[in-house]
Structures are given as structure tokens and as C-alpha cells.
Amino acid sequence: MVSSRLTVPRAVLAAALVFGVAACGSDSGGGAAPPGPAALDGVGPISLVTGKDTSGNLQNQVDEWNSAHPDQKVTVIELPEDADAQRQQMVQNAQTGSATYGVLNLDVVWTAEFAANQWITQLPDAEFPLDKLLPETVETGKYFKHLYAVPITSDGGLLYYRKDLLDAAGLKPPTTWAEMAQDCAKVLPSNPGVSCYAGQFEKYEGLTVNFSEAVNSAGGSVVGDDGKPTLNTDGARKGLQFLVDGVKSGEIPQKARTFKEEEGRRAFQAGELLFHRQWPYQYAKASATDGSSTVAGKFAVAPLPGLDGPGASSLGGHNYAISAFTKNKKTALEFIKYSASEDQQRKNLEKTSQAPTWAGLYDDQALVAKFPYLTVLKKSIENARKRPAVVKYQEVSQAIQDAAYAAMSGATPVDQALQSLQGKLETLTK
Amino acid sequence: MVTLAPVEPDPVRPAAGGRRSGTGRLAALLVSPTLLVLGLVVAYPILSAIRLSLFQRNDGIDPETGLRLAGDRFVGLDNFTDMFTGDTASRFLNALGNTTSFTVVAVSIEVVIGVLMALVMHRAFRGRALVRAAILVPWAVPTAIAGLLWRWIFQADGVANDLLPGPPVLWTTDGAQAWFAVVIADTWKTAPFIGLLVLAGLQVISSEIYEAARLDGAGPWRTFFSITLPLVKPTLLVAVLFRVLDTLRMFDLPYTLIGPGKNATDTVTVLAFEEAVKFGKYGPASAYAVVLFIYVALVAFVFVRLLGADVFGRSR
């Protein structure tokens, strides 16, 4: 796989031969093709490559398509549940130039990397009802102003709070970090065993999300509009300071530093947290009345708090893109249009409670009645910020995690962590 | 019914000069398929990794289109010098230190516990079969699964913290406690391996020697250090060598139990994996792998030459 990726300069061929290794790769990787949407043609069977479908609705969607298009069948290829493992397999498929993968279900943060490497095809804007989708989600599918992926589901952080405890103290959900701390000071003394606040603070992608959120919510940004890092600003410092002070003062319990989504969800469902930054998926699970959740019916959601007012979530979600190496691109295009349609998004929301990207669905009274968090979620997504859209996203994310983790554990002072992060990101985004 | 007569191993005859001229060629022909397979699965990957470690992926993007420059470029030994002097030097040297400290500490503990296990398994008592099976269970569990199981044990509100007094220890964060968690899990997992090999060594020691020792009035300590240990040493050395080589390329436990990117537990293989799979930088990743390969080869050489670990069964 790897050797076929290599373009071996002639001078090196001799060295390779000395090693007895024939450079069996062709020069397939050489020369960047001129950009511009190529014609998407080719009709026939394709595959839909996606992470493990935990919702259970995907197969219904595909079956419905298949019965209407018997000559253009879509086969689902399920990858592991872990996002890193999904990305790894998609990258490997692209590096071998295999036509096996057709439509790719990409995490929003992968768009830049896949587009810059030309692993996915540029899409014609006019083919999609982009104006009907939440504009923030459409942005995540773009790279250098061109459309490469179409948003299918979205995700935004919400502040889950214990409504019963706040109501008992006569409090409203907080809109700022200071209010949140005051609420905790009022509620916690009479509720032993409950901690103030947690998010996803283990050293993984979730920490990048939470760090970016804190920085954005303090009025700063990780990477500015010009693509340059902006961590030497006051906003960035106040954002990280919020997380660091939280751990120091105990508002963020020490053990939250080991929380990914699921550890935090278990803690919230066990009634150990007053406030919890989490994705919408927790709503259904925490509402379960089968005994798995002790907080069913006792919680509600609000927009994330910030420094001086409501905060800004990091934008999550998934986009569909077309692998550059698949043959039946026309079918792939039609299938993406089908999946992004209002009808399919409505069905998907009803069956799986995943956040849609079709703006109108958030204002549908029947749906809002069924999913009370939709109104808050729409606000969260509209105020959400993209994580840095950079080609070397994985390395950028790693650098952010290094800095945030070291600062939150008290190993590095905030200013020093941000200064070194700024330096690293300047190199990575050069 | 076909009965297969056991094939007598043909003892290597001293070359008496009477060898017919075709024998050598026939021998070469007969071993050539094996050599071919070895060449494909051993030599080619090693050479390929060495070649790859001399390249780096072209960096930078076209400012107009945002497209990434394609291809790789030859960088000579840059990947290697970067490892020791560049930006990534501290990360690499730290990982090399972790790899070494894991190996030294974990294997030492495993040797002590493994030998004890072997001594227990070797004694005749009721329920011996059960004890033997029980001791071997951890060895049978796949390492990645063991890592996940230990992650549950070491969670903030897991079993380990329930049993220990005092405030909960955050085992799976970064720091000395994470390093200890890996050592504990690795010892649990692989001490049985040493136990198993040492047990095999114990079983070939003739009981007459022990009887003679007893008649001479040797106590249990004296018997252990003067008879058991010297006689079991060849087996033990091989077991330790295997464990050392294994631990030097430790990956699954730190990765699944603690997670990548932690200073206290990142090993060289974790670094190489992250570099290749996550960041797509196959050049530096191969360089890490090559350095580790040389390191492992050196350690193996020291073991075989200086300590006399008899891997190839020459002395038998």
C-alpha cells in the first residue's frame, strides 16, 4: 500500500535497488490535478461507508432507496464505532485508490484533510438544496469555498442540568460561567455526592471539542478566519482559565479528567452531576425509565454558558462525500440528494433523534413536542463554531489536547500552555 | 489404515568429504521455498521500512486551490536526526525511556512472580490441575481485551479505587500512577508465561538431585539457589529474552488501558502507530520502527552472546 503511494525520484531508485527492493509503485500520486467540479457520471451499484450504525435506521433508508432503484443498489459498509478507526480505514482505502468505497460518511472535521488530498470529489452546489439546510452545517462541508460534502446530521453541545435541584432552589439555568458557579454554591451543600460541572476532559478528540468551546465561549477563537491560530489572545486565556480553575476549585470534579462521553453520561445518569456539557444523544438515554437512569424526568437542557453570556458550542455532525475513486459518481450524487432530503431527514430524526441539518424541521411543532430539546439544539448549532478546518487536523487536535490536558492537570501554567500551543499551531497551519 | 512411522531425525553427519556433488544443489532447492517465504514476510518488510524511513511526505498546500502537494521526497537521515535533536526529540526520547523502564521493571517483577508460580505449579497436591489452569488464564486473554478489562478496574470509581484507602487515584490520567497501572496489568498478563516455561524447565530436573541434596542436609533456600535456579537457568533465560523482546515492542496495553498521547505511558510503538496511522507520516513512523528494531536486535544480541541465552538449543 505504502510503496505504491511513493513517487520515487530517479536518483533514489538506485538506492532502492541497492536495498534489493523494487520500487513497485507507479507515479500515480504525482501531479495535482487542476481543481473544479468534474462531471459526475457513472450509474450503478455503490457502497455507503459509515461508522457503526447505532441508530438502526440507516438500513431502512437504504432499503427504501434500493427498492426504488433496483439497478443502482446501495450496500452499507459498516466500519468500527470508533471515529479514529473509521478515518483510518477510509484513508487507507483512498491511499490505495480502491473503488470499493462509494459514498463516505465523514465526520465534519475531516473535510479539509480529505478534500486537500483529493480523496473526495468536489460537488456541484446547484444540485443540493443548500439554502434549506442550516448554514453553519453547510460550511463544514466546504473547503477553500468549494463544496466537498453535504451535511446529513448535525450535533451541538448542550448544557444538561438537574431541573429538579435548580427548581427546588428557585434558580434558572445559568447563562454565564459565573452564574453556574453561584448556582452550584447554592445547590451543592444540601446535595452531597453531586458535583458541579463536567464535560469530556480525557485526552482525546472530546478534549479538543471542550477546549475550543471554552475558548469560543470566552469570546476567543482557536484559529481565526484567516486560518491563523489566535491563542495568544485574552479570550483564549480566559477560556482555558475557566477549565483550569474549575478543576482547581473542585467545580469540575477531579475524576472528570477521565471522562469521555460515556463515562460522563453514566455519572450524570447516576445523579452525580448538576451540570453536564453533552451531545443531544444523552437526552434519550438519560430519559430512559427502565431504571438505567436515576434522573429521568428530572433534567432539562439549556444552551452552553459562556464568559459574559451564552457560550458557543463546537459543531459536530456528519457529512456525506463521494470518494474520488468510485466509478458510479452519478448514483452517489443522487443518493446523497436523497439522504439529505427533508423527507429522509424527518424520518431519521423521528426514528433516531439524531440532529437533522434541514432547518425547517427544528420549527416543526409536532417534532418539537416529541423532542423538546430541538429548540435549544437549533440555537446551539446556530451559535456553534467550527473546529479548525485545517488539513493537518489530526496533528492540530493532538497539539490542543497536549496543551489543554497539561494545563488542566496543573502541570503547565495556562499562559505557558497557550504560548507553546500557539507556536505549534503556527507551524502546523503554515 | 495407514500407520506413520516416526521419522528419525537425521543427525548431522560430520562432513567427511564424501558428499556427492548434487547434494548441495538439492538442499538449496529444497530450502528455497522456505527462504522465499521468509524473504517475503521478513526481509522485504524490513528493507521496505528502512527505505521508507529515508522519505518524507511532501508538505504544504497550494495557496490557490488548497490542494495538498503530492508525492514524497528523499530526506536522507533527517527522520533519524529529528528523532534525537528536532521538535519531536523530547517526545521520542520520553517514549524510549518508557519502553525501557517498562521492560526493566515489568520483566523483573514477572520473573520473580513467574518463578514462584512455576514452583507452586510444580508441587504435587490436590487440585494442582485447577491451579495450573487458573494461573494460565491471564495468558490466554487477548492483550487488547485485558487492557480494556483493566481500564474498568482502574476507572475513577472502579474496583481498584474501592479496594484502596484514601482519595480515588486517577489511574488512567497521565503520570506515575498510569505507568504503574500498565506495569501491574502487564505483570498479571505475562507472569504466567514465564511460569509456564520455567515449569517445563523444572520438570526435567531429576528428583534424585533433590534427594541427594536433602541427604546432605541442604535447606529449602540452599536447594533453590544451588540446584533449582542453576538448572532452570537456561530455560529461564530464554523466557526472559522472549519477554524482554515482547515488552520492548509493547503497544496494546498502554494504548487501550491508558490511551495514546500520555507522556507517562507512550512507548515507541505507540508513537510509530500514531505517526503513521493518525498523522499519515509514514517516513518518521518507519524511522521510529527502524530504531526500535535496532534496539531490540541489540538487546537480543546481548542476551544471546553475553548471558548465553540458548535460543537455538545448541547445547542439547
Contacts between the chains, C-beta under 8 A, distances in Angstrom:
chain1	res1	chain2	res2	distance
A	2	B	48	7.7
A	2	B	52	6.4
A	2	B	282	5.5
A	3	B	48	6.4
A	3	B	52	7.7
A	5	B	72	7.4
A	5	B	282	7.8
A	6	B	52	7.8
A	6	B	55	6.6
A	6	B	71	7.7
A	6	B	72	5.0
A	7	B	70	7.1
A	7	B	71	3.8
A	7	B	72	6.1
A	8	B	72	7.9
A	9	B	73	7.4
A	9	B	74	6.0
A	11	B	74	7.3
A	12	B	54	7.9
A	12	B	74	4.8
A	15	B	51	7.6
A	15	B	54	7.6
A	15	B	74	8.0
A	16	B	51	5.8
A	19	B	47	4.9
A	19	B	50	6.6
A	19	B	51	5.5
A	20	B	43	7.9
A	20	B	47	6.1
A	21	B	44	6.9
A	21	B	47	4.9
A	21	B	48	5.7
A	21	B	51	5.6
A	29	B	70	4.8
A	29	B	71	5.5
A	30	B	70	5.6
A	30	B	71	5.4
A	31	B	70	6.4
A	32	B	62	6.4
A	32	B	65	7.5
A	32	B	67	4.9
A	32	B	68	7.7
A	32	B	69	6.7
A	32	B	70	5.7
A	34	B	65	7.9
A	35	B	65	4.4
A	35	B	67	6.4
A	84	B	278	6.7
A	88	B	277	5.2
A	88	B	278	7.7
A	91	B	280	6.7
A	112	B	66	7.9
A	115	B	66	7.1
A	116	B	61	5.7
A	116	B	66	5.7
A	116	B	67	5.8
A	116	B	68	4.3
A	117	B	68	5.3
A	118	B	67	6.2
A	118	B	68	7.7
A	143	B	66	5.8
A	144	B	65	6.4
A	144	B	66	3.5
A	202	B	172	7.7
A	202	B	259	6.9
A	203	B	174	7.3
A	203	B	259	6.2
A	203	B	261	5.2
A	203	B	262	6.5
A	204	B	259	6.6
A	204	B	261	7.9
A	254	B	156	7.7
A	254	B	168	7.6
A	254	B	170	6.2
A	255	B	156	3.4
A	255	B	157	7.0
A	255	B	168	6.4
A	255	B	170	6.3
A	257	B	170	6.3
A	257	B	173	5.5
A	258	B	155	6.9
A	258	B	156	5.1
A	258	B	170	5.8
A	258	B	172	5.2
A	258	B	173	6.1
A	263	B	155	7.4
A	263	B	156	7.8
A	391	B	61	5.9
A	391	B	66	7.8
A	391	B	68	6.1
A	392	B	279	7.5
A	394	B	278	5.0
A	394	B	279	5.5
A	394	B	280	7.9
A	395	B	279	5.4
A	398	B	261	6.4
A	398	B	274	7.8
A	398	B	278	7.6
A	398	B	279	7.8
A	401	B	261	6.1
A	402	B	261	6.9
A	405	B	174	6.9
A	405	B	261	7.9
A	409	B	173	6.6
A	409	B	174	6.5
A	409	B	175	7.7
A	411	B	174	7.9
A	427	B	87	7.9
A	430	B	60	7.6
